[in-house]
Amino acid sequence: MNEDNEKILCNKFPTLFALSYLANEKGRLNRPIELFGLEVSDGWYNLIYNLCEKLEPIAASLEEKPAFVQIKSKFATLRAYLSCSTEEMDNLIDEAEKISARTCEYCGEPGKERGHAWISTMCDRCYKNSKKPRQIP
C-alpha cells in the first residue's frame, strides 16, 4: 500500500496501528523489524479503512489494547493479524476477508481469484493489464 494511505490509517486509528507504524520526527513511517506492516495493494484500502472503523472503538475500550502486527494478502484474500483480539473482532476480520475475495486488490472494483502459482483477486481490467507484455525502452 502506498505510504500516504498507510499514514491516513495510522493517524485515524492509533490504537490499531500502535505497534505497526511509528511516525518519526520527519513524518516518515518507521517499521520495526519484527513487524511486517501493510503488504497489500491500494484497492483494499477502503476495505481496511472500513474494518478499522469497526475495530478501533472496540480496541480502544479494552484493557489490553489490540494492535495489528501484520496485514497482507495470502491466497488472494486479506489477512489481518492482531496482537490480541476478542471474538467480535475476529468475526469482523473474517467478514473483511470474505469481502476481499471478491474485491480487486489493485483498484477496489468487483473481482475474482486469478492466477496459478501466485493468485490474486483482480477485476477483468486489472487482470488484462497484468498480462500485457512489458515494454523495453
Secondary structure, DSSP 8 states (H G I E B T S, - for coil): --HHHHHHHHHH-TTTTTTT-EE-TTS-EE--TT--EEES-GGGHHHHHHHHHHHHHHHHHSSS---EEEEEEETTEEEEEESS--HHHHHHHHHHHHHHTTB-TTT-SB-EEE-SSS-EEE-HHHHHHHTS-----
